[in-house]
Amino acid sequence: MKTRTRFQSYFPLLYYLGELAVIFMSTEIMLFYTYTPWSILNTIFIIFWFIFSISSNSHVLGRGIKDSKLVLSTFKTLFFFSGSVAILNMLFFNLQFQFITITIAIAIFYFLNLSYKLFVNFILGRYRAYGGNIMKCMIIGMNSHGVDLYNEILKYPEFGYRASGIFGFKKHPSKKNIDFPYLGKLKDMSSDIYKDFDVIFFSEKLPIKIQSFLLARADEYNLKANVIPELVDHDVNNFFIKKIESVPYININKLPLDGLLNQFLKRSFDIVFSALSIVFFLSWMVPLFGIIIKLTSNGPVFFIQKREGYKGTYFNCFKFRTMVLNPDADSVWADDNDNRLTKIGRFLRLTALDEMPQFINVLFGDMSVVGPRPHPLNLNKEYEKRLIGFNKRHRFKPGITGLAQAKGYSGFISEFRDMSERIKMDIFYFKNWSLLLDLKIVLMTVVRMITNLKFKPIN
């Protein structure tokens, strides 16, 4: 039987002592800035947080967790805790606080708590990289699964995994193809060898009988057992194991925006951002640009075109009209030097201000502030047959701007590569979505518009 390591014994205690110091510090800073004396409520708040933190095992940060995911999980925990405190206050205390007091308290508490977790995660990574808190891994399977895992363990020592090589089970590897330390045939070894490891990894490609044997050995020696699945052409960041009663299944393409909470956050951001944009910008742009458009050419102020949106549904996409009326508006795509462009139209396209009416689409729910740009129908039909995975971009709502546009992939599409790069960016965006990423893309877009006037969404 394995004994607890010093790390397992002392780290939780040290972590919670550090967290206690952080919450005391945040409370003292808040009281100092709000000129408020210490009260019994501060003590109750600290005790409640301490109980909440221990019950949720907040000291378990995970191995190899990215800072972005740690930030997101920490914010979710803090939001849940804040909501719980607010509900308890309404039900039992009904205490009244000044808005500035609450704002300062939340800001300080969130900032210090998040900084503490990021610091601890960084220290753990350094500690594991130099040999502390190690998990000894037994890798079984001389195939791509075993070799890939072995190489990843070597590449990221800060995760705290260690492997000396790869075990076979019945066969020796071919000497010509071997490019990893071969540790021998597991079948021929004493069972005592399992005592030297903490966790077993084996490939799903192994026969079922061998997998059953390894699971039995793992149970016998109290080892964690992990199977490496065969997920061809799928991003393993986006699969989750679930069950329907007793039948397990693997969801191999779940995305962040499939979650109801994330959908709520994104829609809330869209409503607030679009409403502010309409009030502070579109309210004066429509009459100003509308008058100029009317004076410089015949036709309506807005150009309304069918675009493909959420799950292939069609919607009317609004833009300021930038071209003279012509029969080819829906079939011939314009570039910046198109003869059909009016003078005001060329300016609106170069500055991307012709897209501003689409905040109305966002408020109505047809679009999002950030997402893949909606293409004209004919353009979609042309590329959905040429690009594998093209229609994945329609899984969620299109946007006024997107990751592709923020990185410069915008404007006239002259060749296959132009569209291919945009699709890659769109799919990356969905796989890695977060509210922080949306804010970053908005900021990048604004900077691009101001600095070089080269941000030009697709017509």
N, C-alpha and C positions, 0 to 999 in steps of 0.2 A: 504494500500500500504506500502510495506517495505521500510525503509529508508536505505541509504548507511551507513555501519558501519565505524568506525574510521579507521579500517584496510584498507577497500576498498578506503577510501579517501586519506590516507597518504602513504600507502605502495608503489604505483607506483611512486610517487614523490621521496620518499627516495631511491627507487631502482635505478632510473635513475640518481639521484645525485651521488650515489655510483659508478655507471657505468661510469659517467663522470669523477670522480676522478681516476678510474682505467685507463681509456684511456689516461688521462693527464699524469699519472705516467708512463705508458708504453712508451709514446712518449718521455718524458724527459729522461728515462733510455736509450732508443734507441739513442737519440741525444748525450747523454754523452759517450756511448761506441763507437760511430762512429765519434766523434769529429765534429758533424754537427750542425750549428746554426739553430735556429727556423726560419721557413719561413711561408709564406702565404699558402703553400701547406699542412703543418701540420694542420693549422686551418681548411682548406677545408676538409681534411680527417676526422677530428674530427666531424665537422658538418654533413658530409655525413653519418658517422657511427651512429650519434645520431638520425638522421632522419630515417635511416634504422632500428635501434633498436626499436624506438617507433612505426613505421608502422607495424613491425612484432610482436608487443606485447611481446617482449622478457621477460617482467616482469612476464608473466603468465607461471609459472614453472610446474603447475599441482600438484595434491595431490598424495602422495605416489609414486612419480616417482623415479625409481632406479638411482643410481649414474651412472651406465653404460649407461643407456638410455639418461641421461642428457648429458653425455660426447659426445655420438654419435650425438644427436640433435644439440649440441653446435658446434661441428666440422662441421656439414653440413651447419649451418648458416654462420660460419666463412669462409668456402670454397666458398660459394655462394657470400658472400660479397667481398672476395679477388678477385674472378673471375670478379665480376662486376667492381671493381676498375681497374683491369688490362685492361679490354675491354675499359672502358672510357678513360684510359690513352692512349691506342693505337689510339683511334678514334679522340681525341681532343687535347691531350697534347704532346704525344710522348716523354715523359721525360725518360732519361736514368739514371739508378741507378747501383751502384756496387753490385755484387752478395752478398758480405758479409753484405752490408747494408740491403738489402732486407731480407736476411736470419735472421739476428738479429732482425729486426723489426717484422717479422712474428712470430718468436719464442716467443718473449717477449709479443706481443699482444695476441697471442693464449693462452699462459700460464696464464697470469694475468686475462684474460677474463674468462677462464674456472675455474680458482681457485675462482674467485668472485662468479660465479654461484653456484659452489659446496658449498661454504660457506653460501650463501643466502639460498640454499635448506636445509642445515643442521639447520640453525637458524629457518627457518619456521617450520621444523619438531619439534624442541624443543618447539617453541612457541605454536604450535597446541596441543602438548602433555600436556601442562600445562593449556589448556583451551582457548587459543586465536584463532581467525579466525575459529570459529567452524561452521559446517553445521549441523543443526538439522534434523535428518532423520526420516521419517515416513515409517516404514516397515510394509507391509500388506501381509499376507499369512502365515498361520501356517503350513508350510511344510518345506521340506529340504532347499528350496531356502531361505526362510525368516530366518530360524534358522542359516544357514551357514553364511549369510550376517551379522546377528546380532553378531555372535561369532567373525567374522573377524574384525568388528568395535571395539569390546572390545579388541581384540588382538593387534591392531595397532592404539593406540590413536594419534600417530604422524601424521596420515593422516588427522586429523581434523574433522572426522565424529563422531557424537554422536547419540545414540539411547537409549531410556529408556526401550524399550521392543518391542513386536510385536503385531500388531492389527489383529484381525479376521475381517470378514465382516458380515457373517450371523450366524456362528456357534461358540459355545464355544469349547475350546480344551478339550481333555480327560485329566482328572486330573492325570491319571496313567502315561501318556506319556509326560506331560509338564515338560520341563527342561529349561524354559526361562520365563522372566516376561511377563505376558499376560496383555495387556492394554485395553481389552474390544472389543465389537463388534462395528465397525466403523459405521454401518448402523443405530445404535440406538443413535449416538452422534450428537451433534449440529455441523453445518457446521463451526462454529467459531474455531473449533479445528485445522483446516487447517492453521489458522493464526500463529500457534505456531511452524510451521516447514518451512524448506528451500527447502527440496527435498523429493520426494516420490519414494519409491522402491516397486514394486509389482511383484509377480511371474507370469510367463507366464502360469503356471498351473491354474490360476484363470479363471473362465468362461469369455467369450468375453464381455458379458453385464457388468460384474463388472469392467473389464479393461476399457471399454468405459466410465463408470461412473467416475472412478478415473482420467482418462485423462481430463474429463470435469471439475472436481473439481480443478485439477492442473492448467488448463487454467484460471479458474475463479479467483484463488488466486495467480496467477503468480508464481507457483512452478515448479521446474524442475521435470519432470517425467521420470523414468527409469524402464524398464522392465527387469527382470532377466530371460534370455532365458534358455530353456531346451537343453543343449548341452551334451548329454550323451557320455562319453569316449573321449571328445575333450578338448584340452588345450585352455582355453579362452584367452590366450595371443596371439593366432594365428587365431582369426576370425575378419572379417571386414565386415561392412555393405555397400553394394553398390546398385546401381539401374540400371535397363535396362528400360529407359524411365520412366514410372510410376510404374514399378513393382520392389519392393525392394527384395533383397536376401542377405543371410549371407554367406560369404566365411569362412568356419570353419577350413580350414587347410592351410592358407597362411603362408609362411615362409619367413624369411628375405632375403634368396637368390632368391626368386621369383622376387624381385625388380631389374630393369635393372641397376640402379646405383650400387647396391651391387654386381651384377654379373660382372660389369665392374671393380670394385675395386678388386674383388677376382682374376679375370683373369689377371689384370695388375700385381698384386702381384706375381702370378704364373709365368708369363713370366720373370719378373725381377729376381726373386729368382732362378728359374731353370737355366736361362742363366748364372748368376753368379756362380752357383754351377757347371755347366758344364765347364766353363772357368777355375775356380780356383781349382777344385777338380777332376772332372771326366777326365779332359784333361791329368792328369798324372796317375790317378788310372787305366784307361783302359790299357795303355801299361804295367804298372808295374804288376798289378794283372793278366793281360792277359798272360804275359810271365810265371808267376809262375803257373797259372792254366794249361797252355800248357805243362810245364815241369813236372808237378806232376800227370797228368792223360790225357788220350786220350779224344778228343772231342772238341767242340767249346768253346769259351770264355764265350759266353752268353747263358743263359737258357731262351728260349722264350716260353711262355705259354699263351693260350687263357684265358682271364679273363672277367668277366661280369662287365660292367661299367655303364655309364649314361643311365638311362631308359632301362636297360636290353640289351644294345648293347654290342657286343663282340669286344675286341681289343687285340693286342699282347703285353703282359707285359714283359718288359726286366728285367733280373737279371744277376748278375755274377753267372756262374755255380758253384755249391757247392758240387755236388755229381758226382760219376762215372756214366757213361752212363748205364741206366737200363730201362727195359720195364715198370716198375711200377711208373715212375716219376709222372704220371698224376693221379694215383689212390691210392697210398699208401703215406700218409702224413708223413713227416720226423720229428723227434724230434732231440734234440741236441746230442744224443748219437747214432744216426742211423749209422749202419755199412757202408752205402752207401756214407757217407760224406768223403771228402778228408781232409787232414790236413789244407790246406788253406781254404777249404770250411767251416770247423768247425769254424775257426777264423772269416771268413766273416759273418757267420750267427750270432755268438755271439755278434759281434759288429754292426750288421745290415748293414754293408757296402755292402752286396750283393744286397741291394735295391737301391744303388746309381744310376745305369743306368736308373731307372725309372724317373729321371729328364728329360730324353729324351722324355718319355711319356707325362710328364707335358708340355714340350715345344711344342709338337705336338698337345696338347689339349685333349688327351685321359684321363689324370688324373689331379689332383690338388695336390699342395704341402700338403695340409691338407684336410682330408676327411676320410670316412670309408675305411678300407683296402679292396682291391678287392680280392675276394676268388676264388679258382679254381672252375670250373663249377660244378663238381660232388658234391663238398661240399655245394654249393648253393642249388642244387636240393635236397640234404638231409635235410637241415634245413628250407627251405622256406615252407615246409609242416608242420613242427613241431613247428615253432615259429610264433605267430601272429604278423603281422607288419614287418616281416623280409624284405620284398621287398621295404619298405619305404627307406631303405638305398641306393637304386638305383635311387632315385629321382634326385640326383645330382652326380657329378663326384666323383670317388673314389680317395683316397689320398695315398701319400707315408707314412704318419703318420696320426694319428687321436687322438681324445680325449681318446679313449679306450687304445691305445698303450701308450700314454703319462702317463696314470695313472696305467700302469702295466698289463693291460689285453692284453697280447700278447703271441705269441709262439704257441706251440702245443695245439690243442683242444682235450681234453681227455674226457670231459663230457658235458652234455647239458647246465649246468650253465655257462661254459666258453663262449659259444656263446651267451647265453641270456644276460649276463652282457655287452658284447661288443655292442649288438644291442641297449640296453638301452642308452649306451653312445653315439652311433652314432645318435640316434633320438634326444637326448638332444642337441647335437652339432648343428644339423640343426635348431632346434627351437630357439636356442640362439646365432646363428652365429653373429660374428662381426669380423672386421679385427684385432682388438685387441686380440680377442680370438684365431685367427689363429697364431698370433705372440707369444702368451703365450704358445700354444701347441708346436710350433717349439722349443721354449726355453726349455720347460719341456722335450721334446724328446732328445735334445742335452745333457742336464744335465743327463738324465737317461743313455744315451749311454756312457758318460764319466765316471760316478761314479761307476756303478755296472755291466756294460756289459750285462744287462738282457733284454734290449729292443730287442725283436725278433718278427718282423711281421710274420703273418701267411704265410706258404708256398703256 
